[in-house]
Amino acid sequence: MKVRASVKRMCDKCKVVRRHG
């Protein structure tokens, strides 16, 4: 899993979206 400083911010939203599925 490659996470960049720029993607890290999006990851926050990605994590929430993944939880909601």
DAJO-V211204 format. One record per helix or strand. SS is the DSSP state (@ for helix, = for strand). FROM is the first residue (numbers start at 1). LEN is the number of residues. If there is no record, write none. Layout:
# DAJO-V211204
{{SS,FROM,LEN} {SS,FROM,LEN}}
This chain:
# DAJO-V211204
{{@,5,16}}
